[in-house]
């Protein structure tokens, strides 16, 4: 019965570690900004400045 108890405790420990690890370390990448209207506009005309 001892191996079963060790196995069960190990599984629970691994599950808790896996569930807590991502929550404790939030993603450092912020959400992407909304697309600007200029990005959707076609390429600029080839007229000289």
PQR file with spaces between the fields and no chain letter, atoms N, CA, C, O and H, PARSE charges and radii, in Angstrom:
ATOM       1  N    UNK     1       0.826   -1.204    0.000 -0.4000 1.5000
ATOM       2  CA   UNK     1       0.000    0.000    0.000 -0.0000 2.0000
ATOM       3  C    UNK     1       0.869    1.267    0.000  0.5500 1.7000
ATOM       4  O    UNK     1       0.419    2.349   -0.378 -0.5500 1.4000
ATOM       5  N    UNK     2       2.125    1.102    0.434 -0.4000 1.5000
ATOM       6  CA   UNK     2       2.991    2.276    0.499 -0.0000 2.0000
ATOM       7  C    UNK     2       3.294    2.826   -0.903  0.5500 1.7000
ATOM       8  O    UNK     2       3.226    4.039   -1.100 -0.5500 1.4000
ATOM       9  H    UNK     2       2.491    0.223    0.741  0.4000 1.0000
ATOM      10  N    UNK     3       3.626    1.969   -1.885 -0.4000 1.5000
ATOM      11  CA   UNK     3       3.895    2.494   -3.241 -0.0000 2.0000
ATOM      12  C    UNK     3       2.702    3.259   -3.797  0.5500 1.7000
ATOM      13  O    UNK     3       2.864    4.295   -4.442 -0.5500 1.4000
ATOM      14  H    UNK     3       3.681    0.984   -1.725  0.4000 1.0000
ATOM      15  N    UNK     4       1.493    2.738   -3.541 -0.4000 1.5000
ATOM      16  CA   UNK     4       0.305    3.407   -4.054 -0.0000 2.0000
ATOM      17  C    UNK     4       0.170    4.792   -3.436  0.5500 1.7000
ATOM      18  O    UNK     4      -0.190    5.755   -4.113 -0.5500 1.4000
ATOM      19  H    UNK     4       1.361    1.896   -3.018  0.4000 1.0000
ATOM      20  N    UNK     5       0.461    4.878   -2.147 -0.4000 1.5000
ATOM      21  CA   UNK     5       0.346    6.171   -1.467 -0.0000 2.0000
ATOM      22  C    UNK     5       1.383    7.152   -2.019  0.5500 1.7000
ATOM      23  O    UNK     5       1.085    8.327   -2.231 -0.5500 1.4000
ATOM      24  H    UNK     5       0.753    4.096   -1.597  0.4000 1.0000
ATOM      25  N    UNK     6       2.604    6.655   -2.249 -0.4000 1.5000
ATOM      26  CA   UNK     6       3.643    7.525   -2.803 -0.0000 2.0000
ATOM      27  C    UNK     6       3.252    7.988   -4.206  0.5500 1.7000
ATOM      28  O    UNK     6       3.436    9.151   -4.566 -0.5500 1.4000
ATOM      29  H    UNK     6       2.845    5.700   -2.077  0.4000 1.0000
ATOM      30  N    UNK     7       2.709    7.052   -4.990 -0.4000 1.5000
ATOM      31  CA   UNK     7       2.327    7.398   -6.353 -0.0000 2.0000
ATOM      32  C    UNK     7       1.220    8.445   -6.342  0.5500 1.7000
ATOM      33  O    UNK     7       1.259    9.415   -7.099 -0.5500 1.4000
ATOM      34  H    UNK     7       2.559    6.108   -4.697  0.4000 1.0000
ATOM      35  N    UNK     8       0.240    8.240   -5.481 -0.4000 1.5000
ATOM      36  CA   UNK     8      -0.882    9.181   -5.429 -0.0000 2.0000
ATOM      37  C    UNK     8      -0.403   10.564   -5.000  0.5500 1.7000
ATOM      38  O    UNK     8      -0.797   11.572   -5.587 -0.5500 1.4000
ATOM      39  H    UNK     8       0.208    7.452   -4.866  0.4000 1.0000
ATOM      40  N    UNK     9       0.450   10.611   -3.971 -0.4000 1.5000
ATOM      41  CA   UNK     9       0.944   11.913   -3.496 -0.0000 2.0000
ATOM      42  C    UNK     9       1.769   12.591   -4.596  0.5500 1.7000
ATOM      43  O    UNK     9       1.699   13.808   -4.770 -0.5500 1.4000
ATOM      44  H    UNK     9       0.770    9.792   -3.494  0.4000 1.0000
ATOM      45  N    UNK    10       2.549   11.800   -5.334 -0.4000 1.5000
ATOM      46  CA   UNK    10       3.357   12.366   -6.410 -0.0000 2.0000
ATOM      47  C    UNK    10       2.486   12.942   -7.512  0.5500 1.7000
ATOM      48  O    UNK    10       2.781   14.013   -8.043 -0.5500 1.4000
ATOM      49  H    UNK    10       2.606   10.811   -5.193  0.4000 1.0000
ATOM      50  N    UNK    11       1.423   12.245   -7.856 -0.4000 1.5000
ATOM      51  CA   UNK    11       0.521   12.725   -8.911 -0.0000 2.0000
ATOM      52  C    UNK    11      -0.154   14.015   -8.471  0.5500 1.7000
ATOM      53  O    UNK    11      -0.260   14.967   -9.245 -0.5500 1.4000
ATOM      54  H    UNK    11       1.183   11.376   -7.424  0.4000 1.0000
ATOM      55  N    UNK    12      -0.610   14.040   -7.220 -0.4000 1.5000
ATOM      56  CA   UNK    12      -1.280   15.243   -6.711 -0.0000 2.0000
ATOM      57  C    UNK    12      -0.293   16.408   -6.668  0.5500 1.7000
ATOM      58  O    UNK    12      -0.633   17.539   -7.015 -0.5500 1.4000
ATOM      59  H    UNK    12      -0.524   13.267   -6.591  0.4000 1.0000
ATOM      60  N    UNK    13       0.935   16.112   -6.237 -0.4000 1.5000
ATOM      61  CA   UNK    13       1.942   17.171   -6.158 -0.0000 2.0000
ATOM      62  C    UNK    13       2.241   17.715   -7.553  0.5500 1.7000
ATOM      63  O    UNK    13       2.321   18.928   -7.749 -0.5500 1.4000
ATOM      64  H    UNK    13       1.211   15.193   -5.955  0.4000 1.0000
ATOM      65  N    UNK    14       2.404   16.815   -8.515 -0.4000 1.5000
ATOM      66  CA   UNK    14       2.697   17.247   -9.881 -0.0000 2.0000
ATOM      67  C    UNK    14       1.530   18.055  -10.446  0.5500 1.7000
ATOM      68  O    UNK    14       1.740   19.056  -11.131 -0.5500 1.4000
ATOM      69  H    UNK    14       2.339   15.830   -8.355  0.4000 1.0000
ATOM      70  N    UNK    15       0.316   17.627  -10.162 -0.4000 1.5000
ATOM      71  CA   UNK    15      -0.863   18.345  -10.658 -0.0000 2.0000
ATOM      72  C    UNK    15      -0.920   19.751  -10.064  0.5500 1.7000
ATOM      73  O    UNK    15      -1.189   20.723  -10.769 -0.5500 1.4000
ATOM      74  H    UNK    15       0.145   16.814   -9.605  0.4000 1.0000
ATOM      75  N    UNK    16      -0.664   19.846   -8.756 -0.4000 1.5000
ATOM      76  CA   UNK    16      -0.704   21.163   -8.100 -0.0000 2.0000
ATOM      77  C    UNK    16       0.404   22.059   -8.643  0.5500 1.7000
ATOM      78  O    UNK    16       0.178   23.243   -8.895 -0.5500 1.4000
ATOM      79  H    UNK    16      -0.446   19.056   -8.183  0.4000 1.0000
ATOM      80  N    UNK    17       1.595   21.503   -8.823 -0.4000 1.5000
ATOM      81  CA   UNK    17       2.710   22.305   -9.329 -0.0000 2.0000
ATOM      82  C    UNK    17       2.393   22.796  -10.743  0.5500 1.7000
ATOM      83  O    UNK    17       2.657   23.952  -11.073 -0.5500 1.4000
ATOM      84  H    UNK    17       1.778   20.541   -8.618  0.4000 1.0000
ATOM      85  N    UNK    18       1.832   21.925  -11.573 -0.4000 1.5000
ATOM      86  CA   UNK    18       1.510   22.313  -12.943 -0.0000 2.0000
ATOM      87  C    UNK    18       0.389   23.337  -12.998  0.5500 1.7000
ATOM      88  O    UNK    18       0.375   24.197  -13.879 -0.5500 1.4000
ATOM      89  H    UNK    18       1.618   20.986  -11.305  0.4000 1.0000
ATOM      90  N    UNK    19      -0.557   23.254  -12.060 -0.4000 1.5000
ATOM      91  CA   UNK    19      -1.684   24.186  -12.067 -0.0000 2.0000
ATOM      92  C    UNK    19      -1.281   25.535  -11.484  0.5500 1.7000
ATOM      93  O    UNK    19      -1.847   26.565  -11.851 -0.5500 1.4000
ATOM      94  H    UNK    19      -0.546   22.556  -11.344  0.4000 1.0000
ATOM      95  N    UNK    20      -0.301   25.534  -10.573 -0.4000 1.5000
ATOM      96  CA   UNK    20       0.105   26.790   -9.922 -0.0000 2.0000
ATOM      97  C    UNK    20       1.202   27.503  -10.708  0.5500 1.7000
ATOM      98  O    UNK    20       1.296   28.729  -10.653 -0.5500 1.4000
ATOM      99  H    UNK    20       0.159   24.697  -10.275  0.4000 1.0000
ATOM     100  N    UNK    21       2.027   26.765  -11.433 -0.4000 1.5000
ATOM     101  CA   UNK    21       3.146   27.389  -12.143 -0.0000 2.0000
ATOM     102  C    UNK    21       2.658   28.444  -13.153  0.5500 1.7000
ATOM     103  O    UNK    21       3.128   29.580  -13.086 -0.5500 1.4000
ATOM     104  H    UNK    21       1.951   25.769  -11.478  0.4000 1.0000
ATOM     105  N    UNK    22       1.757   28.135  -14.069 -0.4000 1.5000
ATOM     106  CA   UNK    22       1.310   29.136  -15.048 -0.0000 2.0000
ATOM     107  C    UNK    22       0.578   30.298  -14.392  0.5500 1.7000
ATOM     108  O    UNK    22       0.684   31.430  -14.864 -0.5500 1.4000
ATOM     109  H    UNK    22       1.375   27.212  -14.123  0.4000 1.0000
ATOM     110  N    UNK    23      -0.165   30.045  -13.312 -0.4000 1.5000
ATOM     111  CA   UNK    23      -0.923   31.116  -12.661 -0.0000 2.0000
ATOM     112  C    UNK    23       0.016   32.082  -11.947  0.5500 1.7000
ATOM     113  O    UNK    23      -0.249   33.284  -11.901 -0.5500 1.4000
ATOM     114  H    UNK    23      -0.250   29.126  -12.929  0.4000 1.0000
ATOM     115  N    UNK    24       1.112   31.567  -11.390 -0.4000 1.5000
ATOM     116  CA   UNK    24       2.036   32.429  -10.645 -0.0000 2.0000
ATOM     117  C    UNK    24       2.860   33.286  -11.603  0.5500 1.7000
ATOM     118  O    UNK    24       3.287   34.381  -11.238 -0.5500 1.4000
ATOM     119  H    UNK    24       1.327   30.591  -11.427  0.4000 1.0000
ATOM     120  N    UNK    25       3.088   32.800  -12.827 -0.4000 1.5000
ATOM     121  CA   UNK    25       3.897   33.556  -13.786 -0.0000 2.0000
ATOM     122  C    UNK    25       3.021   33.992  -14.960  0.5500 1.7000
ATOM     123  O    UNK    25       2.879   33.242  -15.926 -0.5500 1.4000
ATOM     124  H    UNK    25       2.742   31.911  -13.124  0.4000 1.0000
ATOM     125  N    UNK    26       2.433   35.186  -14.897 -0.4000 1.5000
ATOM     126  CA   UNK    26       1.580   35.654  -15.997 -0.0000 2.0000
ATOM     127  C    UNK    26       2.402   35.911  -17.251  0.5500 1.7000
ATOM     128  O    UNK    26       3.612   36.127  -17.169 -0.5500 1.4000
ATOM     129  H    UNK    26       2.549   35.795  -14.112  0.4000 1.0000
ATOM     130  N    UNK    27       1.766   35.889  -18.388 -0.4000 1.5000
ATOM     131  CA   UNK    27       2.478   36.092  -19.654 -0.0000 2.0000
ATOM     132  C    UNK    27       2.962   37.539  -19.728  0.5500 1.7000
ATOM     133  O    UNK    27       2.161   38.457  -19.551 -0.5500 1.4000
ATOM     134  H    UNK    27       0.783   35.713  -18.455  0.4000 1.0000
ATOM     135  N    UNK    28       4.249   37.766  -19.984 -0.4000 1.5000
ATOM     136  CA   UNK    28       4.773   39.137  -20.043 -0.0000 2.0000
ATOM     137  C    UNK    28       4.362   39.874  -21.312  0.5500 1.7000
ATOM     138  O    UNK    28       4.474   41.098  -21.376 -0.5500 1.4000
ATOM     139  H    UNK    28       4.900   37.021  -20.128  0.4000 1.0000
ATOM     140  N    UNK    29       3.886   39.146  -22.325 -0.4000 1.5000
ATOM     141  CA   UNK    29       3.518   39.796  -23.586 -0.0000 2.0000
ATOM     142  C    UNK    29       2.144   40.449  -23.454  0.5500 1.7000
ATOM     143  O    UNK    29       1.167   39.753  -23.176 -0.5500 1.4000
ATOM     144  H    UNK    29       3.795   38.152  -22.273  0.4000 1.0000
ATOM     145  N    UNK    30       2.041   41.766  -23.645 -0.4000 1.5000
ATOM     146  CA   UNK    30       0.746   42.446  -23.540 -0.0000 2.0000
ATOM     147  C    UNK    30      -0.117   42.135  -24.754  0.5500 1.7000
ATOM     148  O    UNK    30       0.401   41.670  -25.769 -0.5500 1.4000
ATOM     149  H    UNK    30       2.835   42.331  -23.870  0.4000 1.0000
ATOM     150  N    UNK    31      -1.422   42.380  -24.672 -0.4000 1.5000
ATOM     151  CA   UNK    31      -2.311   42.103  -25.817 -0.0000 2.0000
ATOM     152  C    UNK    31      -1.953   43.014  -26.990  0.5500 1.7000
ATOM     153  O    UNK    31      -1.526   44.148  -26.771 -0.5500 1.4000
ATOM     154  H    UNK    31      -1.843   42.757  -23.847  0.4000 1.0000
ATOM     155  N    UNK    32      -2.115   42.551  -28.221 -0.4000 1.5000
ATOM     156  CA   UNK    32      -1.757   43.371  -29.391 -0.0000 2.0000
ATOM     157  C    UNK    32      -2.677   44.580  -29.500  0.5500 1.7000
ATOM     158  O    UNK    32      -3.868   44.461  -29.213 -0.5500 1.4000
ATOM     159  H    UNK    32      -2.462   41.631  -28.399  0.4000 1.0000
ATOM     160  N    UNK    33      -2.167   45.739  -29.906 -0.4000 1.5000
ATOM     161  CA   UNK    33      -2.996   46.942  -30.023 -0.0000 2.0000
ATOM     162  C    UNK    33      -3.974   46.806  -31.180  0.5500 1.7000
ATOM     163  O    UNK    33      -3.752   45.989  -32.073 -0.5500 1.4000
ATOM     164  H    UNK    33      -1.199   45.837  -30.139  0.4000 1.0000
ATOM     165  N    UNK    34      -5.049   47.584  -31.187 -0.4000 1.5000
ATOM     166  CA   UNK    34      -6.031   47.494  -32.284 -0.0000 2.0000
ATOM     167  C    UNK    34      -5.394   47.945  -33.595  0.5500 1.7000
ATOM     168  O    UNK    34      -4.521   48.814  -33.587 -0.5500 1.4000
ATOM     169  H    UNK    34      -5.230   48.249  -30.462  0.4000 1.0000
ATOM     170  N    UNK    35      -5.809   47.378  -34.706 -0.4000 1.5000
ATOM     171  CA   UNK    35      -5.214   47.753  -36.001 -0.0000 2.0000
ATOM     172  C    UNK    35      -5.525   49.198  -36.356  0.5500 1.7000
ATOM     173  O    UNK    35      -6.661   49.647  -36.205 -0.5500 1.4000
ATOM     174  H    UNK    35      -6.518   46.673  -34.713  0.4000 1.0000
ATOM     175  N    UNK    36      -4.525   49.923  -36.824 -0.4000 1.5000
ATOM     176  CA   UNK    36      -4.732   51.335  -37.183 -0.0000 2.0000
ATOM     177  C    UNK    36      -5.342   51.416  -38.582  0.5500 1.7000
ATOM     178  O    UNK    36      -5.107   50.530  -39.403 -0.5500 1.4000
ATOM     179  H    UNK    36      -3.602   49.559  -36.946  0.4000 1.0000
ATOM     180  N    UNK    37      -6.112   52.452  -38.863 -0.4000 1.5000
ATOM     181  CA   UNK    37      -6.736   52.577  -40.198 -0.0000 2.0000
ATOM     182  C    UNK    37      -5.686   52.712  -41.300  0.5500 1.7000
ATOM     183  O    UNK    37      -5.932   52.314  -42.439 -0.5500 1.4000
ATOM     184  H    UNK    37      -6.302   53.171  -38.196  0.4000 1.0000
ATOM     185  N    UNK    38      -4.523   53.269  -40.973 -0.4000 1.5000
ATOM     186  CA   UNK    38      -3.487   53.455  -41.993 -0.0000 2.0000
ATOM     187  C    UNK    38      -2.930   52.103  -42.430  0.5500 1.7000
ATOM     188  O    UNK    38      -2.515   51.947  -43.578 -0.5500 1.4000
ATOM     189  H    UNK    38      -4.323   53.592  -40.047  0.4000 1.0000
ATOM     190  N    UNK    39      -2.918   51.123  -41.520 -0.4000 1.5000
ATOM     191  CA   UNK    39      -2.377   49.811  -41.860 -0.0000 2.0000
ATOM     192  C    UNK    39      -3.267   49.139  -42.903  0.5500 1.7000
ATOM     193  O    UNK    39      -2.778   48.401  -43.758 -0.5500 1.4000
ATOM     194  H    UNK    39      -3.255   51.250  -40.587  0.4000 1.0000
ATOM     195  N    UNK    40      -4.577   49.396  -42.831 -0.4000 1.5000
ATOM     196  CA   UNK    40      -5.504   48.764  -43.764 -0.0000 2.0000
ATOM     197  C    UNK    40      -5.521   49.508  -45.101  0.5500 1.7000
ATOM     198  O    UNK    40      -5.967   48.954  -46.106 -0.5500 1.4000
ATOM     199  H    UNK    40      -4.974   49.996  -42.136  0.4000 1.0000
ATOM     200  N    UNK    41      -5.042   50.754  -45.127 -0.4000 1.5000
ATOM     201  CA   UNK    41      -5.054   51.539  -46.366 -0.0000 2.0000
ATOM     202  C    UNK    41      -4.087   50.925  -47.381  0.5500 1.7000
ATOM     203  O    UNK    41      -3.109   50.290  -46.986 -0.5500 1.4000
ATOM     204  H    UNK    41      -4.679   51.204  -44.311  0.4000 1.0000
ATOM     205  N    UNK    42      -4.342   51.101  -48.674 -0.4000 1.5000
ATOM     206  CA   UNK    42      -3.456   50.541  -49.710 -0.0000 2.0000
ATOM     207  C    UNK    42      -2.103   51.248  -49.705  0.5500 1.7000
ATOM     208  O    UNK    42      -1.910   52.225  -48.981 -0.5500 1.4000
ATOM     209  H    UNK    42      -5.137   51.616  -48.995  0.4000 1.0000
ATOM     210  N    UNK    43      -1.174   50.752  -50.511 -0.4000 1.5000
ATOM     211  CA   UNK    43       0.171   51.338  -50.565 -0.0000 2.0000
ATOM     212  C    UNK    43       0.079   52.793  -51.024  0.5500 1.7000
ATOM     213  O    UNK    43      -0.803   53.130  -51.814 -0.5500 1.4000
ATOM     214  H    UNK    43      -1.331   49.958  -51.098  0.4000 1.0000
ATOM     215  N    UNK    44       0.975   53.662  -50.545 -0.4000 1.5000
ATOM     216  CA   UNK    44       0.938   55.086  -50.938 -0.0000 2.0000
ATOM     217  C    UNK    44       1.207   55.251  -52.431  0.5500 1.7000
ATOM     218  O    UNK    44       1.899   54.439  -53.044 -0.5500 1.4000
ATOM     219  H    UNK    44       1.692   53.389  -49.903  0.4000 1.0000
ATOM     220  N    UNK    45       0.655   56.303  -52.996 -0.4000 1.5000
ATOM     221  CA   UNK    45       0.839   56.535  -54.437 -0.0000 2.0000
ATOM     222  C    UNK    45       2.298   56.904  -54.722  0.5500 1.7000
ATOM     223  O    UNK    45       2.958   57.494  -53.867 -0.5500 1.4000
ATOM     224  H    UNK    45       0.093   56.963  -52.497  0.4000 1.0000
ATOM     225  N    UNK    46       2.805   56.569  -55.898 -0.4000 1.5000
ATOM     226  CA   UNK    46       4.217   56.838  -56.230 -0.0000 2.0000
ATOM     227  C    UNK    46       4.491   58.286  -56.604  0.5500 1.7000
ATOM     228  O    UNK    46       5.507   58.572  -57.237 -0.5500 1.4000
ATOM     229  H    UNK    46       2.269   56.089  -56.592  0.4000 1.0000
ATOM     230  N    UNK    47       3.604   59.210  -56.226 -0.4000 1.5000
ATOM     231  CA   UNK    47       3.813   60.633  -56.576 -0.0000 2.0000
ATOM     232  C    UNK    47       5.011   61.176  -55.802  0.5500 1.7000
ATOM     233  O    UNK    47       5.167   60.866  -54.621 -0.5500 1.4000
ATOM     234  H    UNK    47       2.778   58.978  -55.712  0.4000 1.0000
ATOM     235  N    UNK    48       5.857   61.977  -56.439 -0.4000 1.5000
ATOM     236  CA   UNK    48       7.032   62.539  -55.747 -0.0000 2.0000
ATOM     237  C    UNK    48       6.621   63.505  -54.646  0.5500 1.7000
ATOM     238  O    UNK    48       5.596   64.176  -54.768 -0.5500 1.4000
ATOM     239  H    UNK    48       5.731   62.229  -57.399  0.4000 1.0000
ATOM     240  N    UNK    49       7.398   63.586  -53.581 -0.4000 1.5000
ATOM     241  CA   UNK    49       7.049   64.458  -52.464 -0.0000 2.0000
ATOM     242  C    UNK    49       7.334   65.917  -52.824  0.5500 1.7000
ATOM     243  O    UNK    49       7.104   66.811  -52.009 -0.5500 1.4000
ATOM     244  H    UNK    49       8.231   63.040  -53.482  0.4000 1.0000
